[in-house]
Amino acid sequence: MNKRTKATNISLSTKQIVWERDNHQCIICHSPYAFPNAHYVSRAYGGLGVERNVVTLCPNCHNLMDNSPRRKELKAIVKRYLQRLYDDWNEEELIYKK
């Protein structure tokens, strides 16, 4: 596994922290059928697998955020959510750098 792949992967411990932080539900629709595996900054853009970049989403909301015309709207919701949780949240710090 190369360094970038490892850095963007979400570890089990990070998933557990995010799952607890997000109250075991999708942060958008509040469905309990959700998983702590959605990157705010996507892996394709070097998004790190860290708790400040990962949220719990149901499969539907995750798909909508990744692949729909609502992408911008849903990313804004996720961004506001993360900014409320972390006073010093900074999008630039969520991107893998060599």
N, C-alpha and C positions, 0 to 999 in steps of 0.2 A: 504494500500500500504506500503510495507516495505521500509526501508531507501535506500537500493541499487536500487530498482526499481524507486523510486522517483529521485535519483541522476542521473540515466542513462536516464531518460525520458527527451525529448526535450520540453521545455515550449513554449507556443505560443509567448511569448516575444522574446525568443531566435530565434525561427523560423523567426520572422519578421526582427530581426537584421541581421541574416544570409542571408535572401532573398534580403535585400537591399545591403548588402556587396558584394554579388555575382552577382549583376546586373540583378536579375530576370531571371537567366538562368543557365543551367548546366555548371559547371566549366570545364568539359572535352570536350563535343561536342558542347556547346553553344546553345543547344535546349532551346526554351522558355517553352517547356512542361516539367518542372522540379519542384522539391520540395526540400525545405531546411530541409531534414530529414535523411541525410546519415552521420553516425558516421565514423570518421577515425579509432579510436579504437572502435571496435564493442561493443554493449551492452553485448554480451556474455562474453566478456573479461573485463567487468566493465567500459567500455567507458562512460564517463560522458556526459550528455546532455548540454554541454556548447559550446559557439560559437567557441572556439579554437579547438573543436573536431567535429564540424558539418559543412557540406558543402551542397550546392545545387547540386543535380544530377537528371537527367532524369531517368525514370524507367529502361531504357535499361542500361545506364552506372552504375546505382546503382546495378542492378542485376549482371552485369559483374564484378564489384568490389567485390561483396559478393560471387559469385558462379561460377567463371570461371577460366580457366588457366591463364587469364590475370590479376588476382587479384593482384599479386605482382607489376606488371607494373602500374596499375591504382592507387594502394595505394601510390606508389612512386610519381605519378603526384599530388595526393591530398596532400601528405606530403610537397612537394616543394611549392605548392600553399599556404598552411597554414604558412610555414616558411617565405615566402615572406611578408605575411600580419602581422606577429607578430615576432618582432626581438627576443623576449625571449621565443618563442614557445618551449615547452618541452613535449615530448610524455609521460614521466612518470607522469606529472601533470594532465593527462587526464584520469587517471584510478582511479576508486572508491577504497577508502581505509577505512576500519572500524575505 
